[in-house]
């Protein structure tokens, strides 16, 4: 016995014709034998996925120590974080295409090596320029080669229910990294140095490369011509949209707030925020990109991305649900540290400990979801996860108070992790099983794009709601306070263009430095603290809205239990994934490797 994936059943003797009816298949060539992979393969791929996601979460909680060590500024660090996101947004589709040209495994190994070089450069960086180069650029380039290849290599190495479990492990690794990042980063930042995180990444990626010889790549490298205009349109379009979203908290969505300036002149064409213009320009460029791909196909040339894949209902729904999941996750992990650190004054390690229940339940329910798929359809499991996520957000909303309601908060985080685990157990397999092996790298790249866009949108929307509500609530609270009139007027003027998110405990010192009496500074600090609590509640309501909206995206996810008679009937009608892969109902623990 071996934990290898099941062998596929013999292919049907009929194949769907263009009109959707079945026609005899003319002597099909034997299908390539499926890979016989132990769980070492998915463990190595999951480790790579964990590192990719862990990286940015650790950097977010380590900003203050990095600023001190490198003698730089918070603004410079935020720019590095933003550019890391932009690098992946711009090059994710390019990385997926290079996987087709070089071979998925080769692209994975090259990307892992590049990523390790970037991590080592970051760990040894003496200044912000070197850190920017190693982390924002080199690591970003490595990541765009690794992430699409992971999804494609899972499809190459596992079949049937083993594949479902493998994708669940990848999803669990992503979610666990998001939740464990603050704990790992907080611990090392508190007791050692942030540099050890990146040294650890070098070690992990070295081990991953070592075990990559166990990974099977069934995709032959293709001699493809990559269209330069397509690369330019997709890269610049995605950069514009993601940058606009990320900067919306500062620049405003439509009405300009703190606009960027050139020679003292704010950049706000026609009096409209630069955010709006960037998103519009990005949308136009991506529309042009889609049009060009169709034209390339019509004229018999190689398209950079087969945009017709988005007409596949299950793939479109799966990608949309994945993007919504990442939007909710990013929004949640924007708000929770704000509440625990900015409002309650906890440090990074204490914050990580309180988030830890989410990590545990996410991993547990990722595997539970694969077991449930024996009796429930992917759509039912996904929708249960989405509804449970709404319930978790409601419970977390109820726990927001001046003193942490520990039990309610811990239960809420545990339930949120359970919901994310159920989603992780299904969405990767839904997406990748929507297409044939030759398109798996493209879909892997599309998954990376939707994850990136979802995370950026979630952070932007929730951040904008939080900061907007904070400015309004703080200004209203100060206006209704007993503070001197000149103080009330000064605060009203200062908050007219928004308010900066700072720890509530520092506001009193800021007030005293500005010349306020101790009593007035204390009242100002308490007003700001209450405004933070109020804005967090408003932001949680916004998060609940996004989670409810996500239910609309699951309509096209298959409502058929894998391996059921109904599902078999649909296979004969031409479901693209089921034509390719036979569904094995055997227990994963007793799958036998065939010679």
Secondary structure by P-SEA (a helix, b strand, c coil): cccbbbbbccccccccccccccccccccccccccccccaaaaaaaaaaaaaaaaaaaaaaaaaaaaaaaacccaaaaaaaaaaaaaaaaacaaaaaaaaaaacaaaaaaaaaaaaaaaaaaaaacccaaaaaaacccaaaaaaaacaaaaaaaaaacccaaaaaaaaaaaaaaaaaaaaaaaaaaaaaaacccaaaaaaaaaaaaaaaaaaccccccccccccccccaaaaaaaaaaaaaaaaaaaaccccccccccccccccccccccccccaaaaaaaaaaaaaaaaaaaaaaaaaacccccccccccccaaaaaaaaaaaaaaaaaaaaaacccccccccccccaaaaaaaaaaaaaaaaaaaaaaaaacccccaaaaaaaaaaaaaaaaaaaaaacccccaaaaaaaaaaaaaaaaaaaaacaaaaaaacccccaaaaaaaaaaaaaaaaaaaaaaaaaaaaaaaaaaaaaaaaaaccccaaaaaaaaaaaccccccccccaaaaaaaaacccaaaaaaaaaaaaaaaaaaaaaaaaaaaaaaaaaccccccccccccccaaaaaaaaacccccccbbbbccccccccccc
